[in-house]
């Protein structure tokens, strides 16, 4: 279970303090999928960064299965995130010097899964998001939507107990967005995994920006 208690986070902007999160309480149980809704700047990405241990709160506590994430220092938070969290970042964060399969496989290798097992699992996860044929393509040769699907595969490949996604379908069109919805449930995530995501807003989805892939 993910437990959030009295979470506060603020940022200083010049001479004023901008309070993004103040006294937030929440619980997400195993098997649940939760969407965090709100206008731009309301703290959705900040919350996901705090849950994953990328950022630290001003006060409050976050526990995952009884372990207090907010009490961890470095490198413990990095090790926790590597093993326990799958994160679909808003801006992909793919490594341009690695091909598609290598980007996905890197997560497994960092968690001690190597060789044939890592190779086969990464290809299977790419197949789940419809990108098996692009396994050996350079990431900068992919469309925005394809890059986002690689990011989704990377978040799912090690079957983390906690899946976080910051606008995971923001660069996917209506035909490819269901890949995310299917892949985030089966077959890759472990049974009982939980997820928290910041979905793309209808206003942005209907905008004029390029969303091919």
C-alpha positions in Angstrom: 0.0 0.0 0.0 1.1 3.6 -0.7 0.4 5.9 2.1 0.8 9.7 2.0 0.4 11.7 5.2 0.4 15.5 5.7 2.6 16.1 2.6 3.8 19.6 2.1 6.0 21.0 -0.7 6.6 24.7 -1.6 8.9 26.5 -3.9 10.4 30.0 -3.6 9.8 32.3 -6.5 11.7 35.5 -6.0 10.5 37.0 -2.7 7.4 34.8 -2.4 6.7 31.2 -1.5 4.5 29.2 -3.8 2.8 26.4 -1.8 2.2 23.6 -4.3 1.1 20.8 -1.8 -0.1 21.5 1.7 -1.3 18.8 4.1 -2.0 16.2 1.5 -3.3 12.8 2.7 -3.9 9.8 0.4 -3.8 6.0 0.2 -3.5 3.7 -2.8 -3.9 0.0 -2.2 -2.4 -2.9 -4.1 -4.2 -3.4 -7.4 -5.6 0.2 -7.5 -5.0 2.7 -10.4 -5.5 6.3 -9.5 -5.6 9.4 -11.7 -4.4 12.7 -10.3 -6.4 15.5 -11.9 -5.8 19.2 -11.8 -4.9 22.3 -13.8 -1.4 23.0 -15.0 0.8 24.0 -12.1 -1.4 22.4 -9.4 1.3 20.0 -8.3 0.6 16.8 -10.1 4.1 16.3 -11.4 5.5 17.5 -8.0 3.5 14.8 -6.3 4.7 12.1 -8.6 8.3 13.2 -8.1 7.9 13.1 -4.3 6.3 9.6 -4.4 9.2 8.3 -6.5 11.9 9.9 -4.3 13.2 12.2 -7.0 12.2 15.2 -4.8 11.9 15.5 -1.1 8.9 17.2 0.7 9.2 20.1 3.2 7.3 17.9 5.7 5.0 14.9 5.8 5.7 11.2 5.1 5.3 8.7 2.2 5.3 5.0 2.9 5.3 2.1 0.4 4.4 -1.2 1.9 5.5 0.0 5.3 8.8 1.5 4.2 9.2 5.3 4.6 10.4 6.7 1.4 10.8 10.2 2.7 13.2 9.0 5.4 15.7 7.7 2.8 18.8 9.5 1.9 21.0 9.1 -1.2 21.8 6.6 -2.6 19.0 4.7 -0.9 16.3 6.6 -2.7 17.9 6.0 -6.1 18.1 2.2 -5.3 14.5 2.2 -4.1 13.3 4.0 -7.3 15.4 1.7 -9.5 13.9 -1.5 -8.1 10.4 -0.5 -6.8 9.1 2.2 -9.2 8.3 2.3 -12.9 8.1 6.0 -14.0 6.8 7.2 -17.3 8.3 10.7 -17.5 6.5 13.5 -19.3 9.5 14.2 -21.5 10.5 10.6 -22.1 14.2 10.8 -20.7 15.4 8.2 -23.2 19.2 7.8 -23.7 20.0 8.9 -27.3 23.2 6.8 -27.5 21.3 3.6 -26.8 18.8 2.0 -29.3 15.2 1.2 -28.4 15.8 -2.2 -26.9 18.9 -1.1 -25.0 16.9 1.8 -23.4 14.4 -0.8 -22.1 16.9 -3.4 -21.1 19.0 -1.0 -19.1 16.5 -1.0 -16.3 16.8 -4.8 -16.0 20.6 -4.7 -16.1 20.7 -2.1 -13.3 18.5 -4.5 -11.3 20.8 -7.5 -11.9 18.9 -9.1 -14.8 21.3 -9.6 -17.7 22.0 -11.8 -20.7 19.3 -13.7 -22.5 16.7 -13.1 -19.8 17.0 -9.4 -20.1 17.0 -9.5 -23.9 13.9 -11.6 -24.1 12.0 -9.7 -21.5 12.8 -6.3 -23.1 11.6 -7.6 -26.5 8.4 -9.0 -25.0 7.7 -5.7 -23.3 8.3 -3.8 -26.5 5.8 -6.2 -28.2 3.3 -5.3 -25.5 3.4 -1.6 -26.7 3.5 -2.4 -30.4 7.2 -1.6 -30.9 8.9 -5.0 -31.3 9.8 -4.2 -34.9 11.6 -1.0 -33.8 13.8 -2.7 -31.2 17.1 -1.8 -32.9 16.1 1.6 -34.1 17.8 4.8 -32.7 15.5 6.6 -30.4 15.9 9.9 -32.3 14.5 8.2 -35.4 11.2 7.6 -33.7 8.1 9.8 -33.6 7.1 11.5 -30.4 4.4 8.8 -29.8 6.8 6.0 -30.4 9.3 7.5 -28.0 6.6 7.7 -25.4 5.8 4.0 -25.9 9.4 3.2 -25.4 9.3 5.1 -22.1 6.2 3.1 -21.2 7.9 -0.1 -21.9 11.0 0.9 -19.9 8.7 1.7 -16.9 7.0 -1.7 -17.1 9.8 -4.1 -18.0 10.9 -4.9 -14.5 7.4 -5.4 -13.2 7.6 -2.8 -10.4 5.1 -2.8 -7.5 4.5 1.0 -8.1 3.9 2.5 -11.5 3.9 6.3 -11.9 3.1 8.1 -15.1 3.2 11.8 -15.9 0.8 12.4 -18.8 1.6 8.9 -20.3 -0.6 9.3 -23.4 0.2 13.0 -24.1 2.0 12.2 -27.3 -0.1 9.2 -28.4 -2.9 9.4 -30.9 -6.3 7.8 -30.4 -5.1 4.6 -32.1 -2.0 4.1 -30.0 -3.1 5.3 -26.6 -4.9 2.0 -25.9 -1.4 0.4 -25.9 -0.7 2.2 -22.7 -4.0 1.2 -21.1 -3.5 -2.5 -22.0 0.2 -2.6 -21.1 -0.2 -0.9 -17.7 -2.5 -3.8 -16.6 -1.2 -7.0 -18.3 0.9 -9.0 -18.8 4.0 -7.2 -17.5 3.1 -5.6 -14.1 3.2 -7.9 -11.1 -0.1 -9.0 -9.7 -1.3 -6.5 -7.0 0.9 -3.6 -8.3 -0.5 -0.1 -7.9 -0.4 2.9 -10.1 -0.7 6.7 -9.9 -0.8 8.8 -13.0 -1.3 12.4 -14.2 -3.4 12.0 -17.3 -3.4 14.4 -20.3 -6.2 16.9 -20.1 -8.9 16.9 -22.7 -8.0 20.5 -23.7 -4.4 19.5 -24.4 -5.4 16.3 -26.2 -7.6 18.3 -28.6 -5.0 20.9 -29.2 -3.1 21.5 -32.4 0.3 20.1 -31.3 2.0 17.2 -33.1 1.0 13.9 -31.6 2.0 11.3 -34.2 3.2 7.8 -33.4 
